[in-house]
Amino acid sequence: MRSIKIVGATVLALFALSVAASSALANEWVAKEYPVRVTANQKSGEKTKFTVGSNAPVECEKTEYKSAEPEFLTKAGLTILFGPVYSSCVAFGFIGVEITVLKGFLILLTWNGSKLNVALKQSAGTSGGLITIIIKAVGCEITVPTGQEFTEGASAKNIAGGKIEAEFSIKKIKYTSNEKGTGCPKNGEEAVFSGKDVAEGFNSEGAADGIEI
C-alpha cells in the first residue's frame, strides 16, 4: 500500500463565503446574534474532489472550514474567510493521503445576487501562496497558484435549521505538474474542484447561532 502526502507550501487555504441576506440587507449574510464563528462541513454523503483531466481525483471523505481572520465575526457583511482541514483522502488511486495547509492561500467567494464568484488570493502579509500536491511514491508534484478568478460554478442557499448550503463545481483551474511517475497529470489538462458544504454559526460559548441568506 503506497502512501502519499499532499502539502500546502506556505499556504493557508481560506474560504470566503458571501451570501445575500433579506431584502433589507441585500447581498449580505446575517446571523441571529454576534459575535459568531462560522463552521462549514462537507455535506453528508458527499466528497470533496480535485480532478485533473481523465486522472483519478484527489478525493476527501472529510472537509471542515472554520472562519478565520477574524475567527469571530461581529456584524453582517459580504464575505467570510475560512481555513480548511481535509482528511481521509485518496489521490490518483493512492491511499493514505496527508494534507497540510499553511498560511498564504486565500479562496474568496463573493455573492453577486444569484451565485458565488470565486477568486484565489494571497493572504495579507504573506508570499508564495500556492498549494502543492506531492505523491511521494511516484515523485509527482502538482501546484495550484493564486491569482485566479472564476465567475461560474458556485452557489449558496438557505436550508433548514439556520444553515447555508454551498455547492462548488469550479472548472478551468490553472496548475503546473512536473509530470513525473505513473498517473501524474500532464500539463494543459482541465482541473476541476467540486464539493458540497453546509455552513452554520456558533456563539463564543459554542451554542448554535443561526445564519441565513
Backbone torsions as a table, in degrees:
resi	resn	phi	psi	omega
1	MET	NA	118.8	-176.5
2	ARG	-86.8	146.0	179.8
3	SER	-106.4	154.2	178.7
4	ILE	-132.2	156.5	173.9
5	LYS	-134.3	127.3	174.9
6	ILE	-107.2	117.5	-174.0
7	VAL	-115.4	129.7	172.1
8	GLY	-87.6	107.4	-175.6
9	ALA	-83.6	120.8	-172.9
10	THR	41.6	54.1	-171.4
11	VAL	-123.9	132.0	159.5
12	LEU	-120.5	99.8	-179.0
13	ALA	-74.7	111.7	-175.1
14	LEU	-115.9	157.6	-165.9
15	PHE	-136.1	116.2	-176.6
16	ALA	-110.8	120.5	-174.7
17	LEU	-106.1	123.1	-179.1
18	SER	-117.6	121.8	-171.6
19	VAL	-126.1	138.1	175.6
20	ALA	-69.4	136.9	178.4
21	ALA	-96.5	-158.8	178.5
22	SER	-66.5	173.1	-178.1
23	SER	-58.5	-27.3	-180.0
24	ALA	-75.2	-23.6	-179.2
25	LEU	-130.2	58.0	-176.1
26	ALA	-59.4	141.2	176.5
27	ASN	67.5	21.8	173.6
28	GLU	-129.2	152.3	169.2
29	TRP	-91.3	153.5	178.3
30	VAL	-135.2	146.6	173.1
31	ALA	-113.1	157.2	178.5
32	LYS	-67.2	-37.0	-179.6
33	GLU	-140.7	158.2	177.1
34	TYR	-130.7	152.1	-0.5
35	PRO	-72.6	157.1	-178.5
36	VAL	-138.0	138.6	171.6
37	ARG	-104.6	133.3	-177.8
38	VAL	-107.6	130.1	178.3
39	THR	-123.0	133.0	176.9
40	ALA	-118.7	129.7	177.5
41	ASN	-119.9	151.3	176.9
42	GLN	-56.6	133.8	-179.5
43	LYS	-63.2	139.9	-179.0
44	SER	-54.6	132.0	178.8
45	GLY	86.6	-6.0	-179.7
46	GLU	-102.1	165.6	174.4
47	LYS	-131.9	143.8	173.0
48	THR	-86.1	131.0	-173.8
49	LYS	-132.5	142.8	168.4
50	PHE	-124.4	113.3	-171.9
51	THR	-118.6	133.1	177.6
52	VAL	-117.8	116.3	178.6
53	GLY	56.3	-135.6	-179.4
54	SER	-93.5	7.1	-179.6
55	ASN	-71.4	154.1	172.6
56	ALA	-60.5	141.0	-174.2
57	PRO	-78.6	161.3	160.0
58	VAL	-75.5	122.5	-169.0
59	GLU	-134.7	121.6	-176.5
60	CYS	-115.1	133.5	179.0
61	GLU	-76.5	-27.4	-176.6
62	LYS	-132.9	132.8	175.7
63	THR	-138.7	132.8	177.7
64	GLU	-134.5	134.5	176.7
65	TYR	-120.9	134.7	176.7
66	LYS	-124.4	139.1	179.8
67	SER	-59.3	141.5	-177.7
68	ALA	-148.5	154.8	177.4
69	GLU	52.1	60.6	0.3
70	PRO	-91.3	164.0	176.8
71	GLU	-70.6	-43.3	178.3
72	PHE	-107.4	128.2	-178.0
73	LEU	-94.6	141.3	-172.6
74	THR	-109.3	-5.3	179.2
75	LYS	-161.5	167.1	176.2
76	ALA	-65.5	153.7	-179.1
77	GLY	-167.3	-173.8	-175.9
78	LEU	-87.7	-29.6	-172.8
79	THR	-137.3	157.3	169.9
80	ILE	-134.3	133.0	178.5
81	LEU	-96.5	134.5	-179.2
82	PHE	-124.3	143.0	169.5
83	GLY	-102.2	127.3	-174.0
84	PRO	-96.5	155.3	170.6
85	VAL	-130.8	125.0	179.4
86	TYR	-112.3	138.9	179.2
87	SER	-150.2	167.8	-177.8
88	SER	54.7	56.0	-173.6
89	CYS	-108.9	153.9	173.8
90	VAL	-128.7	140.2	178.8
91	ALA	-128.7	122.8	174.7
92	PHE	52.6	33.8	178.2
93	GLY	90.2	-10.3	177.0
94	PHE	-90.9	142.9	-178.2
95	ILE	-104.9	175.3	178.2
96	GLY	76.8	40.5	-176.4
97	VAL	-80.6	135.3	173.7
98	GLU	-113.7	130.8	178.0
99	ILE	-119.5	120.4	176.7
100	THR	-111.6	123.6	-178.2
101	VAL	-111.3	119.8	-179.9
102	LEU	-115.9	172.5	-171.8
103	LYS	-68.9	142.5	172.8
104	GLY	140.6	-27.0	-171.5
105	PHE	-110.6	126.1	-179.1
106	LEU	-115.2	140.2	169.6
107	ILE	-115.8	112.5	-174.2
108	LEU	-107.0	120.8	176.8
109	LEU	-111.8	126.6	-177.5
110	THR	-120.0	124.7	179.8
111	TRP	-76.3	125.2	-178.2
112	ASN	-108.3	14.4	177.7
113	GLY	106.9	-24.0	178.6
114	SER	-140.3	-15.5	-179.9
115	LYS	-157.8	179.2	179.0
116	LEU	-105.8	132.6	169.3
117	ASN	-93.2	145.0	-174.4
118	VAL	-120.8	134.0	174.6
119	ALA	-136.9	138.0	176.5
120	LEU	-96.1	114.1	-171.3
121	LYS	-119.5	163.3	175.7
122	GLN	-91.7	130.3	177.5
123	SER	-64.5	141.9	180.0
124	ALA	-58.4	135.0	176.7
125	GLY	79.6	9.8	179.3
126	THR	-125.5	170.5	177.6
127	SER	-143.9	161.3	176.1
128	GLY	72.9	28.9	-178.2
129	GLY	-68.0	117.6	177.7
130	LEU	-165.7	166.0	173.8
131	ILE	-116.8	126.2	178.3
132	THR	-112.4	126.1	177.7
133	ILE	-101.3	118.9	-177.8
134	ILE	-115.7	121.6	175.8
135	ILE	-105.8	94.5	-172.4
136	LYS	-59.8	-35.0	-174.9
137	ALA	-59.9	-31.5	-177.7
138	VAL	-121.1	-1.6	178.8
139	GLY	78.4	16.7	-177.2
140	CYS	-81.8	137.2	175.5
141	GLU	-133.1	131.6	178.3
142	ILE	-127.3	132.7	-177.3
143	THR	-123.0	132.2	176.0
144	VAL	-112.9	115.6	-176.2
145	PRO	-91.5	167.9	172.1
146	THR	-78.0	-177.0	178.1
147	GLY	83.9	19.9	179.2
148	GLN	-113.9	143.3	179.5
149	GLU	-132.2	143.7	-177.1
150	PHE	-136.3	130.5	-178.7
151	THR	-108.2	3.1	178.7
152	GLU	-132.4	152.3	169.2
153	GLY	102.7	7.1	178.8
154	ALA	-137.8	140.9	-179.2
155	SER	-148.5	165.6	178.4
156	ALA	-147.2	151.7	178.5
157	LYS	-155.2	157.2	174.1
158	ASN	-73.3	144.0	170.0
159	ILE	-132.1	172.0	-175.8
160	ALA	-59.6	152.7	174.9
161	GLY	85.4	17.9	179.8
162	GLY	69.4	39.8	-177.6
163	LYS	-125.4	165.3	178.0
164	ILE	-126.0	133.2	176.5
165	GLU	-104.9	128.4	177.1
166	ALA	-114.5	138.4	179.9
167	GLU	-125.6	136.9	-175.4
168	PHE	-129.0	135.9	168.3
169	SER	-147.8	75.1	-173.3
170	ILE	-89.2	120.3	-174.8
171	LYS	-107.9	167.0	175.9
172	LYS	59.7	41.6	175.6
173	ILE	-76.9	130.4	179.8
174	LYS	-78.2	144.0	179.4
175	TYR	-156.4	167.1	169.8
176	THR	-128.7	145.2	179.7
177	SER	-128.3	144.0	174.7
178	ASN	-83.9	-5.1	173.0
179	GLU	58.7	30.1	-178.9
180	LYS	-97.4	136.9	172.8
181	GLY	86.8	158.9	179.2
182	THR	-63.0	128.4	177.5
183	GLY	87.6	-5.6	179.6
184	CYS	-72.2	127.3	-177.5
185	PRO	-59.0	148.0	174.8
186	LYS	-85.5	155.9	174.0
187	ASN	-70.1	150.7	176.6
188	GLY	91.0	-1.1	177.2
189	GLU	-88.7	163.7	-179.7
190	GLU	-83.0	132.6	176.8
191	ALA	-108.4	139.3	-176.1
192	VAL	-132.2	133.1	172.0
193	PHE	-107.8	131.3	-178.9
194	SER	-141.4	152.4	177.7
195	GLY	168.7	166.0	174.6
196	LYS	-128.7	132.5	-177.9
197	ASP	-132.2	150.5	177.7
198	VAL	-117.2	122.7	-178.1
199	ALA	-103.2	140.5	176.3
200	GLU	-144.6	159.8	-177.0
201	GLY	-105.2	153.2	177.4
202	PHE	-140.0	141.2	176.9
203	ASN	-82.3	-177.4	-174.4
204	SER	-66.7	-16.7	177.3
205	GLU	-97.0	2.4	177.2
206	GLY	89.3	4.0	178.3
207	ALA	-82.1	150.9	-179.0
208	ALA	-60.1	137.9	178.8
209	ASP	-136.2	105.2	-171.4
210	GLY	-59.9	142.4	173.9
211	ILE	-126.2	155.2	-178.5
212	GLU	-159.0	164.8	172.4
213	ILE	-80.4	NA	NA
